[in-house]
């Protein structure tokens, strides 16, 4: 196994990202653009709207911290901050 990304989806992804960052929890947008809209595939001729499910998914995905050295306390902290976002 190669667990290097822990990706979640939420319609308020950008707000969640800002909240996590404001609370010192690292997160990232690893694949913010679906494949058919990336420059390297432009020659295929696809445009926005051609793959709406992929586009929606790309707009909602957020990578949370995950790495082998993460302690239980760090995992708990990430979970608590996320719960705080949904409690507001």
N, C-alpha and C positions, 0 to 999 in steps of 0.2 A: 504494500500500500504506500501511497505517497500523499499523505494528508497535508496539503500546504495551503488550502483555502477553506474557510468556513463561510459559505455564502448564504445569506438570508434575503428574502424579498419582502418589500413593503411598499405600498403606494406612496407613503410619505418618506421615501428613502432619503431625500436631500435634507429634510428636517431632522430625521434620525441621525444622519451623519454629522450635522452641525451640533446636535445635542451631545453625541458621543465625544466629539472633539472638544467641546466646551468643558466636558467632564474628564478630560485627559485619558480617553479610551481611544486607542488607535483603530482606524478602520480605513478602508480603501475601496475605490471603484476600479476593479481590475479589468473589466470588460464593459465599459460604458457605451460602446458603440457596437451594434450587431454586425456580424460578418459582412452581410450584403451591403452595408453602408461604409465599410472601410475602404480607404484609398486603394489598397492593393487589389481589391476586387471590382474597382470601378469599370473595368473593361467588360464586365458581365452585363452592365446596363441596368442593374436594379436601382430602384429609387425608394425613398421613404414611402411607406404605405404598402409595399409589396409583400412584406412579411410582418404583419402587425403583432403577432404573438412574440416573435423575436424582439421586436422593437419595444414592446411593453415590458418584457422580461429585462432587457438591458437598462431600461429606465428605472427599474425597481430593485435591482440587485446591489447588495452591499456586502463586502467581505469584512468579517469580524476577526479579531486577533486569534491566531492558533499557531502554536509552535511547541515542540517537545518539552521545552523548559518551563512552560507556563505552570505556575503553582495553582493549587486548589483555591487559594485566596485570590489570585488574579482572575481566575475563571468566575468566582463568586462576585467579584467587583464588577466585571463586565455584565454579568446577569443582573445585578442590582441596578446598575445605571440604565440598562435597557428597560427594566421594569419601571424605573422612574420616568422614563420617556412616556410610557403608556399610561402612567398614573396621572399625568398632568392634563 
